[in-house]
Amino acid sequence: MDKVRGKRAAEVAPPRLSPVELRDLEDMPGAAIQGGGRLENARFTQVAGEGLELGDAVFAECRFDGASFNEAQLRGASFRDCILAELYAPVLRGARSTWRGVEFRNPRVGSAELYESGWQSVRIDGGKVDFLNLRGAKLSDVLISGCIINELDLGAVGATRVRLEDCTIGSLDLAGAKLKDFDIRGTEFRKVSGLGSLFGLVIDEYQLGLLAPLIAAHLGVKIL
């Protein structure tokens, strides 16, 4: 039996992630981000970025400690090899943005409008997000651990090697999603929609018990 379980576990490809290592960063004032453009090898502490126009800005090998991006316009912006620790934003606007080699540490976000964005090698560790809108996004090699997400919209996403580990999800929308090695074992959820798009989802036996009546109702199966 153990051999069978081990074989099944091996068939699930985990996210391919490497720690973001930033060296020789230059301490920069928060005002440096106001013009957008391209910023590299910089460390920002307690940045007040509320309402800034940062569309199409590029941040490469940057670290943000305690940044507030509430109502900042990050549409089309790009973050590459960055660490964002204690990110704060009641409203985060980043549609069609690009996140590659990024670590979010204990974020506090209300509504995160990140639809049609691209995530590659991204980690979210801890924190809370009220509404995470990733509708139409492309996700590959993503790990979200110990995070509370009240509403997670993954409608029409393309997701490969994604793991939700020890998270608490209120509602999860998978309508139209295309999943491969999308592992949510050990994560709690209250509601799942988009039951016709579960192919590629990896769950545990307890979660199967929660989903079974929903799947039966979706298929028109009567349990008497």
DAHU-V656803 format. One record per pair of residues at least 4 apart in sequence whose ideal C-beta (glycine too) atoms are under 8 Angstrom apart, sorted by the first residue. I is the first residue (numbers start at 1). J is the second residue. D is the distance in whole Angstrom. If there is no record, write none. Layout:
{{I:J:D} {I:J:D}}
This chain:
{{1:5:7} {2:6:6} {3:7:6} {4:8:7} {5:9:6} {6:10:6} {7:11:7} {8:12:8} {12:181:6} {12:183:6} {12:202:5} {13:161:5} {13:181:4} {14:161:7} {14:163:6} {14:181:8} {14:183:7} {15:121:8} {15:141:4} {15:142:6} {15:143:5} {15:161:5} {15:162:7} {15:163:5} {16:121:7} {16:141:5} {16:161:6} {17:121:6} {17:123:6} {17:141:6} {17:143:6} {18:101:8} {18:121:7} {19:103:8} {20:81:6} {20:82:7} {20:83:5} {20:101:6} {20:102:7} {20:103:5} {22:41:8} {22:43:8} {22:61:6} {22:62:8} {22:63:5} {22:81:7} {22:83:6} {24:41:7} {25:41:6} {25:42:6} {25:43:4} {25:61:8} {25:62:8} {25:63:6} {26:41:6} {26:42:5} {26:43:7} {27:42:8} {27:43:5} {27:45:7} {28:32:4} {28:39:7} {28:42:4} {28:43:7} {28:44:6} {30:44:6} {30:46:7} {30:47:4} {30:48:6} {30:49:7} {32:39:7} {32:42:7} {32:44:8} {33:39:7} {33:44:7} {33:47:6} {33:49:6} {33:52:7} {33:54:7} {33:57:7} {34:52:6} {36:52:8} {36:53:7} {36:54:5} {36:55:7} {36:56:7} {36:57:4} {37:57:6} {37:58:7} {38:57:7} {38:58:4} {38:59:8} {38:60:7} {39:57:8} {39:58:7} {39:59:5} {39:60:7} {39:62:6} {40:59:8} {40:60:5} {40:61:6} {40:62:7} {41:60:8} {41:61:5} {41:62:7} {42:59:8} {42:61:8} {42:62:5} {42:63:8} {43:62:7} {43:63:5} {43:65:7} {44:62:7} {44:63:7} {44:64:5} {44:65:7} {44:67:6} {45:65:5} {45:66:6} {46:65:7} {46:66:4} {46:67:8} {47:64:6} {47:66:7} {47:67:4} {47:68:7} {48:68:6} {49:54:7} {49:67:6} {49:68:6} {49:69:5} {49:70:8} {49:72:5} {50:68:6} {50:69:7} {50:70:5} {50:71:6} {50:72:7} {51:70:7} {51:71:5} {51:72:6} {52:69:8} {52:72:5} {52:73:7} {53:72:8} {53:73:5} {54:72:6} {54:73:6} {54:74:5} {54:77:6} {55:73:5} {55:74:7} {55:75:5} {55:76:5} {55:77:6} {56:75:8} {56:76:5} {56:77:6} {56:78:8} {57:74:7} {57:77:5} {57:78:7} {58:77:7} {58:78:5} {58:80:7} {59:77:7} {59:78:7} {59:79:5} {59:80:7} {59:82:6} {60:78:8} {60:80:5} {60:81:6} {60:82:8} {61:80:7} {61:81:5} {61:82:7} {62:79:8} {62:82:5} {62:83:8} {63:82:7} {63:83:5} {63:84:8} {63:85:7} {64:82:7} {64:83:7} {64:84:5} {64:85:7} {64:87:7} {65:85:5} {65:86:7} {66:85:7} {66:86:5} {66:88:7} {67:84:6} {67:86:8} {67:87:6} {67:88:7} {68:88:5} {68:89:7} {69:74:7} {69:87:7} {69:88:8} {69:89:5} {69:92:6} {70:88:7} {70:89:5} {70:90:5} {70:91:6} {70:92:8} {71:89:8} {71:90:8} {71:91:5} {71:93:7} {72:89:7} {72:92:8} {72:93:7} {73:93:5} {74:92:7} {74:93:6} {74:94:4} {74:97:5} {75:93:6} {75:94:7} {75:95:5} {75:96:6} {75:97:7} {76:95:8} {76:96:5} {76:97:6} {77:94:6} {77:97:5} {77:98:7} {78:97:7} {78:98:4} {78:100:8} {79:84:8} {79:97:7} {79:98:7} {79:99:5} {79:100:7} {79:102:5} {80:98:8} {80:100:5} {80:101:6} {80:102:8} {81:100:7} {81:101:4} {81:102:8} {82:101:7} {82:102:5} {82:103:8} {83:102:8} {83:103:5} {83:105:7} {84:102:7} {84:103:7} {84:104:5} {84:105:7} {84:107:7} {85:105:4} {85:106:7} {86:105:7} {86:106:6} {86:107:7} {86:108:7} {87:104:6} {87:107:4} {87:108:7} {87:109:7} {87:127:8} {88:107:8} {88:108:5} {88:109:8} {89:108:8} {89:109:5} {89:110:7} {89:112:7} {90:109:8} {90:110:4} {90:111:7} {91:110:6} {91:111:5} {91:113:8} {92:109:5} {92:110:8} {92:111:7} {92:112:4} {92:113:7} {92:114:7} {93:113:5} {94:112:7} {94:113:7} {94:114:5} {94:117:6} {95:113:6} {95:114:7} {95:115:5} {95:116:6} {95:117:7} {96:115:8} {96:116:5} {96:117:6} {97:114:7} {97:117:5} {97:118:8} {98:117:7} {98:118:5} {99:117:7} {99:118:7} {99:119:5} {99:120:7} {99:122:5} {100:118:8} {100:119:8} {100:120:5} {100:121:6} {100:122:8} {101:120:7} {101:121:5} {101:122:8} {102:119:8} {102:121:8} {102:122:5} {102:123:7} {103:122:8} {103:123:5} {103:125:7} {104:122:8} {104:123:7} {104:124:4} {104:125:7} {104:127:7} {105:125:5} {105:126:7} {105:127:8} {106:125:7} {106:126:4} {106:127:4} {107:124:7} {107:126:8} {107:127:4} {107:128:8} {107:129:7} {108:127:6} {108:128:6} {109:127:8} {109:128:8} {109:129:5} {109:130:7} {109:132:8} {110:129:8} {110:130:5} {110:131:7} {111:130:6} {111:131:5} {111:133:7} {112:129:6} {112:131:7} {112:132:5} {112:133:6} {113:133:5} {114:132:7} {114:133:6} {114:134:6} {114:137:7} {115:133:5} {115:134:6} {115:135:4} {115:136:5} {115:137:6} {115:153:8} {116:135:7} {116:136:4} {116:137:6} {117:134:7} {117:137:5} {117:138:8} {118:137:7} {118:138:5} {119:134:8} {119:137:6} {119:138:7} {119:139:5} {119:140:7} {119:142:5} {120:140:5} {120:141:6} {121:140:8} {121:141:5} {121:142:8} {122:139:8} {122:141:7} {122:142:5} {122:143:8} {123:142:7} {123:143:5} {123:144:8} {123:145:8} {124:143:7} {124:144:4} {124:145:7} {124:147:5} {125:145:6} {125:146:6} {125:147:8} {126:145:7} {126:146:5} {126:147:6} {127:147:5} {127:148:8} {128:147:7} {128:148:4} {128:149:8} {129:147:7} {129:148:7} {129:149:5} {129:150:7} {130:149:8} {130:150:5} {130:151:7} {131:150:6} {131:151:5} {131:153:7} {132:149:5} {132:151:7} {132:152:5} {132:153:7} {133:153:5} {134:139:7} {134:152:7} {134:153:6} {134:154:6} {134:157:6} {135:153:5} {135:154:7} {135:155:5} {135:156:6} {135:157:7} {136:155:7} {136:156:5} {136:157:7} {137:154:8} {137:157:5} {137:158:8} {138:157:7} {138:158:5} {138:159:8} {139:157:6} {139:158:7} {139:159:4} {139:160:7} {139:162:5} {140:159:7} {140:160:5} {140:161:6} {140:162:8} {141:160:8} {141:161:5} {141:162:8} {142:159:7} {142:161:7} {142:162:5} {142:163:7} {143:162:8} {143:163:5} {143:165:7} {144:149:8} {144:162:8} {144:163:7} {144:164:5} {144:165:7} {144:167:6} {145:163:8} {145:164:8} {145:165:4} {145:166:6} {145:167:7} {146:165:7} {146:166:5} {146:167:7} {147:167:5} {147:168:8} {148:167:7} {148:168:5} {149:167:7} {149:168:7} {149:169:5} {149:170:7} {150:170:4} {150:171:8} {151:170:6} {151:171:5} {151:173:8} {152:169:5} {152:170:8} {152:171:7} {152:172:5} {152:173:7} {153:173:5} {154:159:7} {154:172:7} {154:173:6} {154:174:5} {154:177:5} {154:194:8} {155:173:5} {155:174:7} {155:175:5} {155:176:5} {155:177:7} {155:194:7} {156:175:7} {156:176:4} {156:177:6} {157:177:5} {157:178:7} {157:179:8} {158:177:8} {158:178:5} {159:177:7} {159:178:7} {159:179:5} {159:180:7} {159:182:5} {159:200:8} {160:179:8} {160:180:5} {160:181:6} {160:182:8} {161:180:7} {161:181:5} {162:179:8} {162:181:7} {162:182:5} {162:183:7} {163:183:5} {163:184:8} {164:169:7} {164:183:7} {164:184:5} {164:187:4} {165:183:8} {165:186:6} {165:187:7} {166:186:6} {166:187:7} {167:184:8} {167:187:4} {167:188:7} {168:187:7} {168:188:5} {168:189:8} {169:187:6} {169:188:7} {169:189:4} {169:190:7} {170:189:7} {170:190:5} {170:191:7} {171:189:8} {171:190:7} {171:191:4} {171:192:8} {171:193:7} {172:189:5} {172:191:7} {172:192:5} {172:193:7} {173:192:8} {173:193:5} {173:194:5} {174:179:7} {174:192:7} {174:193:7} {174:194:4} {174:195:8} {174:197:5} {174:198:7} {174:201:7} {175:193:6} {175:194:3} {175:196:8} {175:197:6} {176:194:7} {176:197:6} {177:194:6} {177:197:5} {178:197:8} {178:200:7} {179:197:7} {179:198:8} {179:199:7} {179:200:3} {179:201:6} {180:200:5} {181:200:7} {181:202:7} {182:200:5} {182:201:5} {182:202:6} {183:202:4} {184:189:7} {184:201:7} {184:202:7} {184:203:6} {184:207:7} {185:202:6} {185:203:6} {185:204:4} {185:207:7} {186:204:7} {189:207:8} {189:210:8} {192:211:7} {192:214:6} {194:198:8} {195:211:8} {195:214:6} {195:215:6} {195:218:4} {196:218:7} {198:211:8} {198:215:8} {203:207:4} {203:208:6} {203:211:7} {204:208:7} {205:209:7} {206:210:7} {207:211:6} {208:212:6} {210:214:8} {211:215:6} {212:216:6} {213:217:6} {213:223:7} {214:218:6} {215:219:6} {215:221:8} {216:221:4} {216:222:8} {216:223:6} {217:221:7}}
